[in-house]
Amino acid sequence: MNIKKILCIMFGHKYYVFAKPAESWGNGIRWVKCNRCGADFVINDRVRAFLPMNFEIQDMHVWKKIKSTI
């Protein structure tokens, strides 16, 4: 485990929006990354869910990459 992962465990992640779905039915979903450790997460605003990104969610959408802070 490197120092950046330890900092995220101790102080929390530094999130930024990495991508949004290109499909119209994907509104309210965002792929979020951590600036520090590079961990991937997905946010669904409709159901108020924040989950680790996995291949099933990643393959479900066509992602349009962006970069902004939350």
PQR file of N, CA, C, O and H, with PARSE charges and radii, in Angstrom:
ATOM      1  N   MET A   1       0.854  -1.175   0.000 -0.4000 1.5000
ATOM      2  CA  MET A   1       0.000   0.000   0.000 -0.0000 2.0000
ATOM      3  C   MET A   1       0.899   1.237   0.000  0.5500 1.7000
ATOM      4  O   MET A   1       1.828   1.343   0.800 -0.5500 1.4000
ATOM      5  N   ASN A   2       0.610   2.158  -0.898 -0.4000 1.5000
ATOM      6  CA  ASN A   2       1.458   3.343  -0.983 -0.0000 2.0000
ATOM      7  C   ASN A   2       0.916   4.475  -0.109  0.5500 1.7000
ATOM      8  O   ASN A   2      -0.184   4.375   0.435 -0.5500 1.4000
ATOM      9  H   ASN A   2      -0.145   2.073  -1.548  0.4000 1.0000
ATOM     10  N   ILE A   3       1.682   5.534   0.020 -0.4000 1.5000
ATOM     11  CA  ILE A   3       1.347   6.639   0.914 -0.0000 2.0000
ATOM     12  C   ILE A   3       0.066   7.344   0.478  0.5500 1.7000
ATOM     13  O   ILE A   3      -0.690   7.826   1.322 -0.5500 1.4000
ATOM     14  H   ILE A   3       2.576   5.615  -0.422  0.4000 1.0000
ATOM     15  N   LYS A   4      -0.189   7.412  -0.840 -0.4000 1.5000
ATOM     16  CA  LYS A   4      -1.397   8.091  -1.318 -0.0000 2.0000
ATOM     17  C   LYS A   4      -2.659   7.345  -0.891  0.5500 1.7000
ATOM     18  O   LYS A   4      -3.651   7.973  -0.523 -0.5500 1.4000
ATOM     19  H   LYS A   4       0.425   7.020  -1.526  0.4000 1.0000
ATOM     20  N   LYS A   5      -2.634   6.021  -0.936 -0.4000 1.5000
ATOM     21  CA  LYS A   5      -3.787   5.240  -0.491 -0.0000 2.0000
ATOM     22  C   LYS A   5      -3.995   5.390   1.012  0.5500 1.7000
ATOM     23  O   LYS A   5      -5.130   5.440   1.485 -0.5500 1.4000
ATOM     24  H   LYS A   5      -1.828   5.510  -1.235  0.4000 1.0000
ATOM     25  N   ILE A   6      -2.910   5.461   1.751 -0.4000 1.5000
ATOM     26  CA  ILE A   6      -3.005   5.651   3.202 -0.0000 2.0000
ATOM     27  C   ILE A   6      -3.614   7.019   3.514  0.5500 1.7000
ATOM     28  O   ILE A   6      -4.451   7.135   4.409 -0.5500 1.4000
ATOM     29  H   ILE A   6      -1.987   5.421   1.367  0.4000 1.0000
ATOM     30  N   LEU A   7      -3.194   8.064   2.773 -0.4000 1.5000
ATOM     31  CA  LEU A   7      -3.766   9.398   2.978 -0.0000 2.0000
ATOM     32  C   LEU A   7      -5.265   9.395   2.700  0.5500 1.7000
ATOM     33  O   LEU A   7      -6.028  10.038   3.422 -0.5500 1.4000
ATOM     34  H   LEU A   7      -2.514   7.970   2.046  0.4000 1.0000
ATOM     35  N   CYS A   8      -5.697   8.677   1.662 -0.4000 1.5000
ATOM     36  CA  CYS A   8      -7.124   8.598   1.347 -0.0000 2.0000
ATOM     37  C   CYS A   8      -7.890   7.859   2.440  0.5500 1.7000
ATOM     38  O   CYS A   8      -9.014   8.239   2.768 -0.5500 1.4000
ATOM     39  H   CYS A   8      -5.077   8.155   1.076  0.4000 1.0000
ATOM     40  N   ILE A   9      -7.306   6.823   2.999 -0.4000 1.5000
ATOM     41  CA  ILE A   9      -7.955   6.097   4.084 -0.0000 2.0000
ATOM     42  C   ILE A   9      -8.091   7.005   5.307  0.5500 1.7000
ATOM     43  O   ILE A   9      -9.124   6.994   5.975 -0.5500 1.4000
ATOM     44  H   ILE A   9      -6.393   6.514   2.733  0.4000 1.0000
ATOM     45  N   MET A  10      -7.058   7.786   5.599 -0.4000 1.5000
ATOM     46  CA  MET A  10      -7.066   8.628   6.789 -0.0000 2.0000
ATOM     47  C   MET A  10      -7.915   9.891   6.627  0.5500 1.7000
ATOM     48  O   MET A  10      -8.657  10.259   7.538 -0.5500 1.4000
ATOM     49  H   MET A  10      -6.218   7.795   5.055  0.4000 1.0000
ATOM     50  N   PHE A  11      -7.811  10.558   5.471 -0.4000 1.5000
ATOM     51  CA  PHE A  11      -8.428  11.874   5.298 -0.0000 2.0000
ATOM     52  C   PHE A  11      -9.540  11.910   4.256  0.5500 1.7000
ATOM     53  O   PHE A  11     -10.190  12.943   4.091 -0.5500 1.4000
ATOM     54  H   PHE A  11      -7.208  10.259   4.731  0.4000 1.0000
ATOM     55  N   GLY A  12      -9.771  10.822   3.559 -0.4000 1.5000
ATOM     56  CA  GLY A  12     -10.813  10.791   2.535 -0.0000 2.0000
ATOM     57  C   GLY A  12     -10.253  11.064   1.152  0.5500 1.7000
ATOM     58  O   GLY A  12      -9.150  11.591   1.003 -0.5500 1.4000
ATOM     59  H   GLY A  12      -9.244   9.983   3.692  0.4000 1.0000
ATOM     60  N   HIS A  13     -11.028  10.699   0.150 -0.4000 1.5000
ATOM     61  CA  HIS A  13     -10.618  10.863  -1.242 -0.0000 2.0000
ATOM     62  C   HIS A  13     -10.793  12.303  -1.706  0.5500 1.7000
ATOM     63  O   HIS A  13     -11.572  13.057  -1.123 -0.5500 1.4000
ATOM     64  H   HIS A  13     -11.924  10.271   0.271  0.4000 1.0000
ATOM     65  N   LYS A  14     -10.065  12.684  -2.758 -0.4000 1.5000
ATOM     66  CA  LYS A  14     -10.227  13.968  -3.442 -0.0000 2.0000
ATOM     67  C   LYS A  14     -10.881  13.657  -4.785  0.5500 1.7000
ATOM     68  O   LYS A  14     -10.206  13.252  -5.731 -0.5500 1.4000
ATOM     69  H   LYS A  14      -9.432  12.071  -3.231  0.4000 1.0000
ATOM     70  N   TYR A  15     -12.192  13.847  -4.863 -0.4000 1.5000
ATOM     71  CA  TYR A  15     -12.965  13.421  -6.021 -0.0000 2.0000
ATOM     72  C   TYR A  15     -12.974  14.447  -7.141  0.5500 1.7000
ATOM     73  O   TYR A  15     -12.900  15.652  -6.898 -0.5500 1.4000
ATOM     74  H   TYR A  15     -12.740  14.177  -4.094  0.4000 1.0000
ATOM     75  N   TYR A  16     -13.067  13.956  -8.371 -0.4000 1.5000
ATOM     76  CA  TYR A  16     -13.399  14.773  -9.534 -0.0000 2.0000
ATOM     77  C   TYR A  16     -14.222  13.921 -10.484  0.5500 1.7000
ATOM     78  O   TYR A  16     -14.072  12.700 -10.528 -0.5500 1.4000
ATOM     79  H   TYR A  16     -13.127  12.978  -8.568  0.4000 1.0000
ATOM     80  N   VAL A  17     -15.097  14.575 -11.246 -0.4000 1.5000
ATOM     81  CA  VAL A  17     -15.935  13.862 -12.209 -0.0000 2.0000
ATOM     82  C   VAL A  17     -15.074  13.527 -13.414  0.5500 1.7000
ATOM     83  O   VAL A  17     -14.524  14.420 -14.058 -0.5500 1.4000
ATOM     84  H   VAL A  17     -15.219  15.567 -11.211  0.4000 1.0000
ATOM     85  N   PHE A  18     -14.958  12.256 -13.715 -0.4000 1.5000
ATOM     86  CA  PHE A  18     -14.120  11.770 -14.812 -0.0000 2.0000
ATOM     87  C   PHE A  18     -14.914  11.640 -16.105  0.5500 1.7000
ATOM     88  O   PHE A  18     -14.414  11.976 -17.178 -0.5500 1.4000
ATOM     89  H   PHE A  18     -15.404  11.530 -13.192  0.4000 1.0000
ATOM     90  N   ALA A  19     -16.166  11.148 -16.007 -0.4000 1.5000
ATOM     91  CA  ALA A  19     -16.965  10.933 -17.214 -0.0000 2.0000
ATOM     92  C   ALA A  19     -18.451  10.898 -16.871  0.5500 1.7000
ATOM     93  O   ALA A  19     -18.840  10.653 -15.729 -0.5500 1.4000
ATOM     94  H   ALA A  19     -16.573  10.875 -15.135  0.4000 1.0000
ATOM     95  N   LYS A  20     -19.268  11.150 -17.894 -0.4000 1.5000
ATOM     96  CA  LYS A  20     -20.721  11.028 -17.791 -0.0000 2.0000
ATOM     97  C   LYS A  20     -21.188  10.151 -18.947  0.5500 1.7000
ATOM     98  O   LYS A  20     -20.535  10.106 -19.990 -0.5500 1.4000
ATOM     99  H   LYS A  20     -18.951  11.349 -18.822  0.4000 1.0000
ATOM    100  N   PRO A  21     -22.306   9.457 -18.777 -0.5600 1.5000
ATOM    101  CA  PRO A  21     -22.815   8.635 -19.880  0.2800 2.0000
ATOM    102  C   PRO A  21     -23.230   9.499 -21.067  0.5500 1.7000
ATOM    103  O   PRO A  21     -23.753  10.598 -20.886 -0.5500 1.4000
ATOM    104  N   ALA A  22     -23.001   9.008 -22.263 -0.4000 1.5000
ATOM    105  CA  ALA A  22     -23.391   9.722 -23.474 -0.0000 2.0000
ATOM    106  C   ALA A  22     -24.881   9.535 -23.780  0.5500 1.7000
ATOM    107  O   ALA A  22     -25.466  10.334 -24.510 -0.5500 1.4000
ATOM    108  H   ALA A  22     -22.577   8.115 -22.410  0.4000 1.0000
ATOM    109  N   GLU A  23     -25.497   8.482 -23.223 -0.4000 1.5000
ATOM    110  CA  GLU A  23     -26.905   8.208 -23.498 -0.0000 2.0000
ATOM    111  C   GLU A  23     -27.801   9.150 -22.700  0.5500 1.7000
ATOM    112  O   GLU A  23     -27.443   9.582 -21.604 -0.5500 1.4000
ATOM    113  H   GLU A  23     -25.021   7.833 -22.629  0.4000 1.0000
ATOM    114  N   SER A  24     -28.969   9.465 -23.261 -0.4000 1.5000
ATOM    115  CA  SER A  24     -29.904  10.354 -22.573 -0.0000 2.0000
ATOM    116  C   SER A  24     -30.496   9.684 -21.334  0.5500 1.7000
ATOM    117  O   SER A  24     -30.842  10.373 -20.374 -0.5500 1.4000
ATOM    118  H   SER A  24     -29.260   9.114 -24.152  0.4000 1.0000
ATOM    119  N   TRP A  25     -30.620   8.364 -21.335 -0.4000 1.5000
ATOM    120  CA  TRP A  25     -31.191   7.672 -20.176 -0.0000 2.0000
ATOM    121  C   TRP A  25     -30.190   7.562 -19.025  0.5500 1.7000
ATOM    122  O   TRP A  25     -30.538   7.067 -17.953 -0.5500 1.4000
ATOM    123  H   TRP A  25     -30.340   7.805 -22.115  0.4000 1.0000
ATOM    124  N   GLY A  26     -28.959   8.014 -19.231 -0.4000 1.5000
ATOM    125  CA  GLY A  26     -27.936   7.954 -18.191 -0.0000 2.0000
ATOM    126  C   GLY A  26     -27.802   9.240 -17.396  0.5500 1.7000
ATOM    127  O   GLY A  26     -26.815   9.416 -16.683 -0.5500 1.4000
ATOM    128  H   GLY A  26     -28.676   8.415 -20.102  0.4000 1.0000
ATOM    129  N   ASN A  27     -28.780  10.157 -17.501 -0.4000 1.5000
ATOM    130  CA  ASN A  27     -28.708  11.412 -16.737 -0.0000 2.0000
ATOM    131  C   ASN A  27     -28.689  11.117 -15.250  0.5500 1.7000
ATOM    132  O   ASN A  27     -29.408  10.238 -14.775 -0.5500 1.4000
ATOM    133  H   ASN A  27     -29.582  10.014 -18.081  0.4000 1.0000
ATOM    134  N   GLY A  28     -27.872  11.843 -14.523 -0.4000 1.5000
ATOM    135  CA  GLY A  28     -27.778  11.662 -13.076 -0.0000 2.0000
ATOM    136  C   GLY A  28     -26.733  10.653 -12.654  0.5500 1.7000
ATOM    137  O   GLY A  28     -26.577  10.388 -11.462 -0.5500 1.4000
ATOM    138  H   GLY A  28     -27.287  12.557 -14.909  0.4000 1.0000
ATOM    139  N   ILE A  29     -26.008  10.077 -13.619 -0.4000 1.5000
ATOM    140  CA  ILE A  29     -24.955   9.102 -13.316 -0.0000 2.0000
ATOM    141  C   ILE A  29     -23.615   9.734 -13.666  0.5500 1.7000
ATOM    142  O   ILE A  29     -23.470  10.358 -14.717 -0.5500 1.4000
ATOM    143  H   ILE A  29     -26.136  10.292 -14.587  0.4000 1.0000
ATOM    144  N   ARG A  30     -22.635   9.570 -12.780 -0.4000 1.5000
ATOM    145  CA  ARG A  30     -21.293  10.121 -13.033 -0.0000 2.0000
ATOM    146  C   ARG A  30     -20.231   9.129 -12.597  0.5500 1.7000
ATOM    147  O   ARG A  30     -20.360   8.463 -11.570 -0.5500 1.4000
ATOM    148  H   ARG A  30     -22.752   9.063 -11.926  0.4000 1.0000
ATOM    149  N   TRP A  31     -19.182   9.045 -13.396 -0.4000 1.5000
ATOM    150  CA  TRP A  31     -18.002   8.251 -13.055 -0.0000 2.0000
ATOM    151  C   TRP A  31     -17.047   9.204 -12.347  0.5500 1.7000
ATOM    152  O   TRP A  31     -16.640  10.215 -12.920 -0.5500 1.4000
ATOM    153  H   TRP A  31     -19.078   9.586 -14.231  0.4000 1.0000
ATOM    154  N   VAL A  32     -16.693   8.892 -11.121 -0.4000 1.5000
ATOM    155  CA  VAL A  32     -15.873   9.764 -10.284 -0.0000 2.0000
ATOM    156  C   VAL A  32     -14.563   9.068  -9.968  0.5500 1.7000
ATOM    157  O   VAL A  32     -14.539   7.865  -9.705 -0.5500 1.4000
ATOM    158  H   VAL A  32     -17.023   8.071 -10.655  0.4000 1.0000
ATOM    159  N   LYS A  33     -13.468   9.828  -9.993 -0.4000 1.5000
ATOM    160  CA  LYS A  33     -12.145   9.299  -9.657 -0.0000 2.0000
ATOM    161  C   LYS A  33     -11.559  10.100  -8.496  0.5500 1.7000
ATOM    162  O   LYS A  33     -11.978  11.225  -8.225 -0.5500 1.4000
ATOM    163  H   LYS A  33     -13.488  10.805 -10.207  0.4000 1.0000
ATOM    164  N   CYS A  34     -10.599   9.508  -7.829 -0.4000 1.5000
ATOM    165  CA  CYS A  34      -9.860  10.187  -6.776 -0.0000 2.0000
ATOM    166  C   CYS A  34      -8.562  10.726  -7.376  0.5500 1.7000
ATOM    167  O   CYS A  34      -7.809   9.990  -8.013 -0.5500 1.4000
ATOM    168  H   CYS A  34     -10.259   8.594  -8.049  0.4000 1.0000
ATOM    169  N   ASN A  35      -8.311  12.019  -7.166 -0.4000 1.5000
ATOM    170  CA  ASN A  35      -7.068  12.643  -7.641 -0.0000 2.0000
ATOM    171  C   ASN A  35      -5.840  12.037  -6.986  0.5500 1.7000
ATOM    172  O   ASN A  35      -4.776  11.960  -7.601 -0.5500 1.4000
ATOM    173  H   ASN A  35      -8.924  12.617  -6.649  0.4000 1.0000
ATOM    174  N   ARG A  36      -5.983  11.611  -5.746 -0.4000 1.5000
ATOM    175  CA  ARG A  36      -4.846  11.145  -4.968 -0.0000 2.0000
ATOM    176  C   ARG A  36      -4.465   9.706  -5.302  0.5500 1.7000
ATOM    177  O   ARG A  36      -3.337   9.444  -5.721 -0.5500 1.4000
ATOM    178  H   ARG A  36      -6.847  11.674  -5.246  0.4000 1.0000
ATOM    179  N   CYS A  37      -5.403   8.768  -5.120 -0.4000 1.5000
ATOM    180  CA  CYS A  37      -5.047   7.349  -5.256 -0.0000 2.0000
ATOM    181  C   CYS A  37      -5.531   6.724  -6.563  0.5500 1.7000
ATOM    182  O   CYS A  37      -5.142   5.601  -6.885 -0.5500 1.4000
ATOM    183  H   CYS A  37      -6.319   8.981  -4.780  0.4000 1.0000
ATOM    184  N   GLY A  38      -6.367   7.427  -7.318 -0.4000 1.5000
ATOM    185  CA  GLY A  38      -6.825   6.914  -8.602 -0.0000 2.0000
ATOM    186  C   GLY A  38      -7.985   5.938  -8.524  0.5500 1.7000
ATOM    187  O   GLY A  38      -8.316   5.302  -9.524 -0.5500 1.4000
ATOM    188  H   GLY A  38      -6.683   8.339  -7.056  0.4000 1.0000
ATOM    189  N   ALA A  39      -8.619   5.801  -7.347 -0.4000 1.5000
ATOM    190  CA  ALA A  39      -9.751   4.883  -7.199 -0.0000 2.0000
ATOM    191  C   ALA A  39     -10.940   5.370  -8.031  0.5500 1.7000
ATOM    192  O   ALA A  39     -11.131   6.574  -8.202 -0.5500 1.4000
ATOM    193  H   ALA A  39      -8.350   6.318  -6.535  0.4000 1.0000
ATOM    194  N   ASP A  40     -11.735   4.434  -8.546 -0.4000 1.5000
ATOM    195  CA  ASP A  40     -12.890   4.737  -9.381 -0.0000 2.0000
ATOM    196  C   ASP A  40     -14.186   4.462  -8.632  0.5500 1.7000
ATOM    197  O   ASP A  40     -14.317   3.449  -7.945 -0.5500 1.4000
ATOM    198  H   ASP A  40     -11.580   3.456  -8.408  0.4000 1.0000
ATOM    199  N   PHE A  41     -15.147   5.383  -8.774 -0.4000 1.5000
ATOM    200  CA  PHE A  41     -16.460   5.245  -8.156 -0.0000 2.0000
ATOM    201  C   PHE A  41     -17.512   5.683  -9.155  0.5500 1.7000
ATOM    202  O   PHE A  41     -17.203   6.333 -10.153 -0.5500 1.4000
ATOM    203  H   PHE A  41     -15.040   6.206  -9.333  0.4000 1.0000
ATOM    204  N   VAL A  42     -18.760   5.323  -8.880 -0.4000 1.5000
ATOM    205  CA  VAL A  42     -19.875   5.786  -9.699 -0.0000 2.0000
ATOM    206  C   VAL A  42     -20.925   6.381  -8.765  0.5500 1.7000
ATOM    207  O   VAL A  42     -21.193   5.846  -7.689 -0.5500 1.4000
ATOM    208  H   VAL A  42     -19.011   4.794  -8.069  0.4000 1.0000
ATOM    209  N   ILE A  43     -21.516   7.501  -9.197 -0.4000 1.5000
ATOM    210  CA  ILE A  43     -22.571   8.169  -8.437 -0.0000 2.0000
ATOM    211  C   ILE A  43     -23.850   8.097  -9.260  0.5500 1.7000
ATOM    212  O   ILE A  43     -23.845   8.381 -10.458 -0.5500 1.4000
ATOM    213  H   ILE A  43     -21.299   7.935 -10.071  0.4000 1.0000
ATOM    214  N   ASN A  44     -24.951   7.713  -8.605 -0.4000 1.5000
ATOM    215  CA  ASN A  44     -26.272   7.772  -9.217 -0.0000 2.0000
ATOM    216  C   ASN A  44     -27.108   8.709  -8.358  0.5500 1.7000
ATOM    217  O   ASN A  44     -27.483   8.369  -7.235 -0.5500 1.4000
ATOM    218  H   ASN A  44     -24.955   7.482  -7.632  0.4000 1.0000
ATOM    219  N   ASP A  45     -27.398   9.895  -8.896 -0.4000 1.5000
ATOM    220  CA  ASP A  45     -28.124  10.909  -8.137 -0.0000 2.0000
ATOM    221  C   ASP A  45     -29.585  10.539  -7.909  0.5500 1.7000
ATOM    222  O   ASP A  45     -30.172  10.938  -6.904 -0.5500 1.4000
ATOM    223  H   ASP A  45     -27.094  10.170  -9.808  0.4000 1.0000
ATOM    224  N   ARG A  46     -30.173   9.787  -8.823 -0.4000 1.5000
ATOM    225  CA  ARG A  46     -31.594   9.446  -8.688 -0.0000 2.0000
ATOM    226  C   ARG A  46     -31.875   8.582  -7.471  0.5500 1.7000
ATOM    227  O   ARG A  46     -32.876   8.787  -6.785 -0.5500 1.4000
ATOM    228  H   ARG A  46     -29.696   9.463  -9.640  0.4000 1.0000
ATOM    229  N   VAL A  47     -31.012   7.626  -7.195 -0.4000 1.5000
ATOM    230  CA  VAL A  47     -31.220   6.728  -6.055 -0.0000 2.0000
ATOM    231  C   VAL A  47     -30.257   7.034  -4.907  0.5500 1.7000
ATOM    232  O   VAL A  47     -30.209   6.311  -3.912 -0.5500 1.4000
ATOM    233  H   VAL A  47     -30.199   7.459  -7.753  0.4000 1.0000
ATOM    234  N   ARG A  48     -29.495   8.115  -5.060 -0.4000 1.5000
ATOM    235  CA  ARG A  48     -28.526   8.552  -4.047 -0.0000 2.0000
ATOM    236  C   ARG A  48     -27.553   7.434  -3.681  0.5500 1.7000
ATOM    237  O   ARG A  48     -27.380   7.095  -2.510 -0.5500 1.4000
ATOM    238  H   ARG A  48     -29.534   8.702  -5.868  0.4000 1.0000
ATOM    239  N   ALA A  49     -26.926   6.873  -4.709 -0.4000 1.5000
ATOM    240  CA  ALA A  49     -25.982   5.771  -4.510 -0.0000 2.0000
ATOM    241  C   ALA A  49     -24.570   6.216  -4.890  0.5500 1.7000
ATOM    242  O   ALA A  49     -24.376   6.949  -5.859 -0.5500 1.4000
ATOM    243  H   ALA A  49     -27.066   7.149  -5.660  0.4000 1.0000
ATOM    244  N   PHE A  50     -23.607   5.768  -4.121 -0.4000 1.5000
ATOM    245  CA  PHE A  50     -22.188   6.024  -4.367 -0.0000 2.0000
ATOM    246  C   PHE A  50     -21.488   4.688  -4.216  0.5500 1.7000
ATOM    247  O   PHE A  50     -21.349   4.182  -3.102 -0.5500 1.4000
ATOM    248  H   PHE A  50     -23.765   5.173  -3.333  0.4000 1.0000
ATOM    249  N   LEU A  51     -21.042   4.104  -5.331 -0.4000 1.5000
ATOM    250  CA  LEU A  51     -20.501   2.747  -5.335 -0.0000 2.0000
ATOM    251  C   LEU A  51     -19.131   2.706  -5.987  0.5500 1.7000
ATOM    252  O   LEU A  51     -18.799   3.576  -6.792 -0.5500 1.4000
ATOM    253  H   LEU A  51     -21.154   4.515  -6.236  0.4000 1.0000
ATOM    254  N   PRO A  52     -18.327   1.696  -5.645 -0.5600 1.5000
ATOM    255  CA  PRO A  52     -17.084   1.494  -6.386  0.2800 2.0000
ATOM    256  C   PRO A  52     -17.406   1.118  -7.840  0.5500 1.7000
ATOM    257  O   PRO A  52     -18.341   0.357  -8.090 -0.5500 1.4000
ATOM    258  N   MET A  53     -16.648   1.640  -8.778 -0.4000 1.5000
ATOM    259  CA  MET A  53     -16.858   1.325 -10.194 -0.0000 2.0000
ATOM    260  C   MET A  53     -16.443  -0.118 -10.446  0.5500 1.7000
ATOM    261  O   MET A  53     -15.407  -0.566  -9.956 -0.5500 1.4000
ATOM    262  H   MET A  53     -15.889   2.258  -8.575  0.4000 1.0000
ATOM    263  N   ASN A  54     -17.252  -0.844 -11.210 -0.4000 1.5000
ATOM    264  CA  ASN A  54     -16.885  -2.197 -11.606 -0.0000 2.0000
ATOM    265  C   ASN A  54     -17.138  -2.363 -13.100  0.5500 1.7000
ATOM    266  O   ASN A  54     -17.698  -1.470 -13.737 -0.5500 1.4000
ATOM    267  H   ASN A  54     -18.094  -0.480 -11.608  0.4000 1.0000
ATOM    268  N   PHE A  55     -16.731  -3.496 -13.662 -0.4000 1.5000
ATOM    269  CA  PHE A  55     -16.819  -3.688 -15.105 -0.0000 2.0000
ATOM    270  C   PHE A  55     -18.264  -3.739 -15.592  0.5500 1.7000
ATOM    271  O   PHE A  55     -18.527  -3.369 -16.736 -0.5500 1.4000
ATOM    272  H   PHE A  55     -16.277  -4.221 -13.145  0.4000 1.0000
ATOM    273  N   GLU A  56     -19.209  -4.186 -14.765 -0.4000 1.5000
ATOM    274  CA  GLU A  56     -20.613  -4.239 -15.192 -0.0000 2.0000
ATOM    275  C   GLU A  56     -21.170  -2.838 -15.420  0.5500 1.7000
ATOM    276  O   GLU A  56     -21.836  -2.588 -16.425 -0.5500 1.4000
ATOM    277  H   GLU A  56     -18.995  -4.487 -13.836  0.4000 1.0000
ATOM    278  N   ILE A  57     -20.902  -1.935 -14.500 -0.4000 1.5000
ATOM    279  CA  ILE A  57     -21.368  -0.549 -14.649 -0.0000 2.0000
ATOM    280  C   ILE A  57     -20.622   0.124 -15.789  0.5500 1.7000
ATOM    281  O   ILE A  57     -21.220   0.862 -16.572 -0.5500 1.4000
ATOM    282  H   ILE A  57     -20.361  -2.138 -13.684  0.4000 1.0000
ATOM    283  N   GLN A  58     -19.343  -0.120 -15.888 -0.4000 1.5000
ATOM    284  CA  GLN A  58     -18.534   0.501 -16.929 -0.0000 2.0000
ATOM    285  C   GLN A  58     -18.993   0.074 -18.323  0.5500 1.7000
ATOM    286  O   GLN A  58     -19.025   0.892 -19.242 -0.5500 1.4000
ATOM    287  H   GLN A  58     -18.857  -0.720 -15.252  0.4000 1.0000
ATOM    288  N   ASP A  59     -19.347  -1.200 -18.486 -0.4000 1.5000
ATOM    289  CA  ASP A  59     -19.773  -1.701 -19.791 -0.0000 2.0000
ATOM    290  C   ASP A  59     -21.225  -1.362 -20.120  0.5500 1.7000
ATOM    291  O   ASP A  59     -21.639  -1.483 -21.273 -0.5500 1.4000
ATOM    292  H   ASP A  59     -19.321  -1.865 -17.740  0.4000 1.0000
ATOM    293  N   MET A  60     -22.003  -0.942 -19.125 -0.4000 1.5000
ATOM    294  CA  MET A  60     -23.417  -0.644 -19.323 -0.0000 2.0000
ATOM    295  C   MET A  60     -23.629   0.660 -20.098  0.5500 1.7000
ATOM    296  O   MET A  60     -24.664   0.832 -20.742 -0.5500 1.4000
ATOM    297  H   MET A  60     -21.667  -0.844 -18.188  0.4000 1.0000
ATOM    298  N   HIS A  61     -22.665   1.574 -20.042 -0.4000 1.5000
ATOM    299  CA  HIS A  61     -22.803   2.896 -20.648 -0.0000 2.0000
ATOM    300  C   HIS A  61     -21.674   3.168 -21.632  0.5500 1.7000
ATOM    301  O   HIS A  61     -20.609   2.554 -21.569 -0.5500 1.4000
ATOM    302  H   HIS A  61     -21.824   1.434 -19.519  0.4000 1.0000
ATOM    303  N   VAL A  62     -21.932   4.104 -22.545 -0.4000 1.5000
ATOM    304  CA  VAL A  62     -20.879   4.697 -23.366 -0.0000 2.0000
ATOM    305  C   VAL A  62     -20.502   5.982 -22.648  0.5500 1.7000
ATOM    306  O   VAL A  62     -21.336   6.873 -22.489 -0.5500 1.4000
ATOM    307  H   VAL A  62     -22.798   4.603 -22.596  0.4000 1.0000
ATOM    308  N   TRP A  63     -19.256   6.086 -22.214 -0.4000 1.5000
ATOM    309  CA  TRP A  63     -18.833   7.181 -21.353 -0.0000 2.0000
ATOM    310  C   TRP A  63     -18.214   8.322 -22.147  0.5500 1.7000
ATOM    311  O   TRP A  63     -17.409   8.096 -23.050 -0.5500 1.4000
ATOM    312  H   TRP A  63     -18.578   5.362 -22.343  0.4000 1.0000
ATOM    313  N   LYS A  64     -18.592   9.541 -21.805 -0.4000 1.5000
ATOM    314  CA  LYS A  64     -18.037  10.762 -22.398 -0.0000 2.0000
ATOM    315  C   LYS A  64     -17.141  11.395 -21.340  0.5500 1.7000
ATOM    316  O   LYS A  64     -17.633  11.883 -20.322 -0.5500 1.4000
ATOM    317  H   LYS A  64     -19.245   9.725 -21.071  0.4000 1.0000
ATOM    318  N   LYS A  65     -15.832  11.391 -21.573 -0.4000 1.5000
ATOM    319  CA  LYS A  65     -14.874  11.846 -20.555 -0.0000 2.0000
ATOM    320  C   LYS A  65     -14.900  13.364 -20.402  0.5500 1.7000
ATOM    321  O   LYS A  65     -14.958  14.109 -21.381 -0.5500 1.4000
ATOM    322  H   LYS A  65     -15.432  10.995 -22.400  0.4000 1.0000
ATOM    323  N   ILE A  66     -14.855  13.795 -19.150 -0.4000 1.5000
ATOM    324  CA  ILE A  66     -14.736  15.210 -18.771 -0.0000 2.0000
ATOM    325  C   ILE A  66     -13.838  15.251 -17.548  0.5500 1.7000
ATOM    326  O   ILE A  66     -13.468  14.205 -17.015 -0.5500 1.4000
ATOM    327  H   ILE A  66     -14.808  13.190 -18.355  0.4000 1.0000
ATOM    328  N   LYS A  67     -13.488  16.435 -17.100 -0.4000 1.5000
ATOM    329  CA  LYS A  67     -12.752  16.553 -15.839 -0.0000 2.0000
ATOM    330  C   LYS A  67     -13.217  17.813 -15.126  0.5500 1.7000
ATOM    331  O   LYS A  67     -13.002  18.927 -15.603 -0.5500 1.4000
ATOM    332  H   LYS A  67     -13.789  17.285 -17.533  0.4000 1.0000
ATOM    333  N   SER A  68     -13.851  17.625 -13.991 -0.4000 1.5000
ATOM    334  CA  SER A  68     -14.268  18.739 -13.149 -0.0000 2.0000
ATOM    335  C   SER A  68     -14.252  18.272 -11.703  0.5500 1.7000
ATOM    336  O   SER A  68     -14.374  17.080 -11.425 -0.5500 1.4000
ATOM    337  H   SER A  68     -14.026  16.719 -13.604  0.4000 1.0000
ATOM    338  N   THR A  69     -14.101  19.214 -10.793 -0.4000 1.5000
ATOM    339  CA  THR A  69     -14.099  18.861  -9.378 -0.0000 2.0000
ATOM    340  C   THR A  69     -15.523  18.860  -8.865  0.5500 1.7000
ATOM    341  O   THR A  69     -16.395  19.535  -9.410 -0.5500 1.4000
ATOM    342  H   THR A  69     -14.002  20.183 -11.019  0.4000 1.0000
ATOM    343  N   ILE A  70     -15.747  18.096  -7.815 -0.4000 1.5000
ATOM    344  CA  ILE A  70     -17.098  18.053  -7.206 -0.0000 2.0000
ATOM    345  C   ILE A  70     -17.156  19.058  -6.095  0.5500 1.7000
ATOM    346  O   ILE A  70     -18.191  19.198  -5.442 -0.5500 1.4000
ATOM    347  H   ILE A  70     -15.038  17.547  -7.373  0.4000 1.0000
TER
END
